[in-house]
Structure formats: C-alpha cells, structure tokens
Amino acid sequence: MYLINLKDTKIRSGIPDPVISKLDQWLSNRKYNHRRYILPEYFSDDTYEVDYDTARKAMYWAVKVGALETNYEIHCPRCGERVEVVNRQLDIPDSVDCECGYDFNPWHNQEHIIISFNIRNK
C-alpha cells in the first residue's frame, strides 16, 4: 500500500477492504497539486461503487491513522471565497476579514465552514 497507515484502517474501521484499497489507490494516484483540499465527494464521484457516506467515513478513519489531515476551510458568507484554512476546530477564529471587505464570525456562519482533507507528507 502506498499509504501504509491505511492497513490499520482496514483492521479497526469496519470499512470493507475493497473500499480501503480503492481509497489507497485513489490517493496514491492524486497529482501533487491535487493532494490538498480533498472532499469526500471527489472520491465517491471518481469511484462509482463508493457512496458519499462511505467515502466520508473512510477519510475520517484515514485521519485517525495519520494518512490524511483535516482542514476547516472558512469561506466568506458574502462572496464565497476561501478566507482562511485551519487544521483544528479549536483554531477557528472568532473574527475573519475577507478581501471583499466583509468582516464576520465563522462560528455564526458555520454553513460556510467546509471540512476537507490533505494527504499527509511521508
């Protein structure tokens, strides 16, 4: 396996082996510039036999075993641009200034916080 930590995912997660193998292959084949800000729907869209919920569950397990890391992408409620990215929920600030001139509290606009994933460097 390219991402060796995914072996632990097979054992502990209860996710079927074929899904974990497909995730490993899919992550391994990602181009360098497509290894950040990965959404579960990208995997489920590219792998038709894997539904969104299973893709999301597999990615969260990959985080637990250290193959992926989580991003909290904060998007502006006014213009929709990504304003800031943090790796822990605790790091989400109480105030963000967008280049469009809009200042907002991400905690009051949680629908504009998108969780994505990065492939961890070896």
Secondary structure in CASP SS format (residue, H / E / C, confidence):
PFRMAT SS
TARGET T0000
AUTHOR 0000-0000-0000
METHOD secondary structure of the structure
MODEL  1
M C 1.00
Y C 1.00
L C 1.00
I C 1.00
N C 1.00
L H 1.00
K H 1.00
D H 1.00
T H 1.00
K H 1.00
I H 1.00
R H 1.00
S H 1.00
G C 1.00
I C 1.00
P C 1.00
D H 1.00
P H 1.00
V H 1.00
I H 1.00
S H 1.00
K H 1.00
L H 1.00
D H 1.00
Q H 1.00
W H 1.00
L H 1.00
S H 1.00
N C 1.00
R C 1.00
K C 1.00
Y H 1.00
N H 1.00
H H 1.00
R C 1.00
R C 1.00
Y C 1.00
I E 1.00
L C 1.00
P H 1.00
E H 1.00
Y H 1.00
F H 1.00
S H 1.00
D H 1.00
D H 1.00
T C 1.00
Y C 1.00
E C 1.00
V C 1.00
D C 1.00
Y H 1.00
D H 1.00
T H 1.00
A H 1.00
R H 1.00
K H 1.00
A H 1.00
M H 1.00
Y H 1.00
W H 1.00
A H 1.00
V H 1.00
K H 1.00
V C 1.00
G C 1.00
A C 1.00
L E 1.00
E E 1.00
T E 1.00
N E 1.00
Y E 1.00
E E 1.00
I E 1.00
H E 1.00
C C 1.00
P C 1.00
R C 1.00
C C 1.00
G C 1.00
E C 1.00
R E 1.00
V E 1.00
E E 1.00
V E 1.00
V E 1.00
N C 1.00
R C 1.00
Q H 1.00
L H 1.00
D H 1.00
I C 1.00
P C 1.00
D C 1.00
S C 1.00
V E 1.00
D E 1.00
C C 1.00
E C 1.00
C C 1.00
G C 1.00
Y C 1.00
D E 1.00
F E 1.00
N C 1.00
P H 1.00
W H 1.00
H H 1.00
N C 1.00
Q H 1.00
E H 1.00
H H 1.00
I E 1.00
I E 1.00
I E 1.00
S E 1.00
F E 1.00
N E 1.00
I E 1.00
R C 1.00
N C 1.00
K C 1.00
END
